[in-house]
Amino acid sequence: MDPAYLTHASQETVAFANGSGWMQSTDFLQFMHHFIKYSNSSTDRPTLLLLDNHSSHLSVDVLDLAVANGVTMLSFPPHCSHRLQPLDVSVFKPLKGAYTARHNRFIRNQGQALQLLHIPMLVRQAIGEAVRPQIIERGFEVTGICPFDPSIFTDADFVSLGVDQENEDAAAVERKYGEEEQRRIVVDPSELDVAAHETVSTSDPSESAPSTSGMSRATNSASVLDEIGPLRTKAVIPKKSTRGPKPQKTSILTSPEFISAT
């Protein structure tokens, strides 16, 4: 981490760097120290920290530090932060808009490429412009956190995604075939005729009759799909072309019962 990157950052800003670019448990531990310092959290003055369920948030060191300082960590269920996290609901959009406007203005006025050390400066300016107390409070309100409202979401928020006609037609075709036939993958176009009239077995090889190499590959593929679950695969015969043979393509269909709103 080059200290020069924080030249134009807000006072008391902390930053860390790692090789992957993703949040790590060791980095989040440092941010927890930062949070505790500025929230004045303690066992006598406990705080509630709402966050997503990324694995970096759940290390033993972080949890021990939180308990010792009166921090209760509550994570959102997967794929729900867009409805439950105040930052996602009310803060990030105006912040990104303000940052983008200042970024474009910087490029236009300065006539130079944006460097890493310029980013904290633009973020600081965007926060001062877009992140106001009313916006933050609104995020907690519409998510039902404060004031607490467990009925903030209606039944309509949990309705499954509708299935359009194209998906319905594909599902109707799937229902005509058995499960093993839906899971079959044909690798070589020359073996289509064979695969169309034979049943693929996923039983133990020692108990089944010998098969062709093409059927063996299909059997292995079917075994893999057994572990995947709801995915369904069907072969698509390539159209004839004067440009020579094309590789066999496969398309994956998801059964309607697994299509839902996230």
Buried (B, 14 or more C-beta within 10 A) or exposed (E): EEEEBBEBBEEEEEBEEEEEEEBBBEBBBEBBBEBBEEBEBEEEEEBEBBBBBEEBBBBEEBBEBBEEBBBEBEBBEEEBBEBBBBBBBBBBEBBEEBBEBBBEEBEEEEEEEEEEBBBBBBBBBBBEBBBEEEBBEBBBBBBBBEEEEEEBEEEEEEEEEEBEEEBEEBBEEBEEEEEEBBBBBBBBBEBBEBBEEBEBBBEEEEEEEEBEEBBBBBBBBBEEBEEEEEEBBBBEEEEEEEEEEEEBEEEEBEBBEEBEEE
